[in-house]
Amino acid sequence: MLWKIKLKSLITYLIYNSILLTVSYFFDRFFQMLIFVLFFSFIQNCFKYRFHADSIVDDPIKAVRLCKVITICVEIIYMIFCKNLDISIYSNLFIIFLIAFINCLIEFALENIIIKNDYLKDKDKLLELCRKANLSKNATDRMVLKYIENKTYQEIANIECVDVDTIKKSINRSRKKIFKG
């Protein structure tokens, strides 16, 4: 059963790339698109982060569809961009590297900015993260005051009768424990 799924996936991949290479042939960019098809996945896998549509869409079916649309758009943009350039194989590899690097930056931004801030705005998610990170009750309370109740560092320091720097260091330490890795 698994081999049937793998075979179907391989056939779909080959048909898709054959169509892509045929279209690029008519635009006189067969060689550049062949380089893109051969090296893009390899170069992209060299980065720790790789954009996946499931970062922005919760539904797996919608995420797969969105990922396919994004892939097609990237390939079309690459083909259009290279249409006006008569460049070497090294320049093509550099452009592919840049595309993969931008892809990595997008995922990094999504994970580290948008998704983390979403977790910090939901009290249940924040409490769960604090519990998993084994934060003390005091540190958890500071995180709730800062991110759920939107208190400033000074307001939290006044509530606890401690120095502002203590609060800043504690919250930063807690964030690092919660979002380590």
ZIPEFEN-V801191 format. One record per backbone hydrogen bond with DSSP energy under -1.0 kcal/mol. NH is the residue of the N-H (numbers start at 0). CO is the residue of the C=O. If there is no record, write none. Layout:
NH,CO  NH,CO
This chain:
4,0  5,1  6,2  7,3  8,4  9,5  10,6  11,7  12,8  13,9  14,10  15,11  16,12  17,13  18,14  19,15  20,16  21,17  22,18  23,19  24,20  25,21  27,24  28,23  32,28  33,29  34,30  35,31  36,32  37,33  38,34  39,35  42,38  43,39  44,40  45,42  46,43  54,51  55,52  56,52  62,58  63,59  64,60  65,61  66,62  67,63  68,64  69,65  70,66  71,67  72,68  73,69  74,70  75,71  76,72  77,73  78,74  79,75  80,76  81,77  82,78  84,81  91,87  92,88  93,89  94,90  95,91  96,92  97,93  98,94  99,95  100,96  101,97  102,98  103,99  104,100  105,101  106,102  107,103  108,104  109,105  110,106  111,107  112,108  113,108  114,109  116,112  117,113  118,114  119,115  125,121  126,122  127,123  128,124  129,125  130,126  131,127  132,128  133,130  134,129  139,135  140,136  141,137  142,138  143,139  144,140  145,141  146,142  147,143  148,143  150,144  155,151  156,152  157,153  158,154  159,155  160,156  161,156  166,162  167,163  168,164  169,165  170,166  171,167  172,168  173,169  174,170  175,171  176,172  177,173  178,174
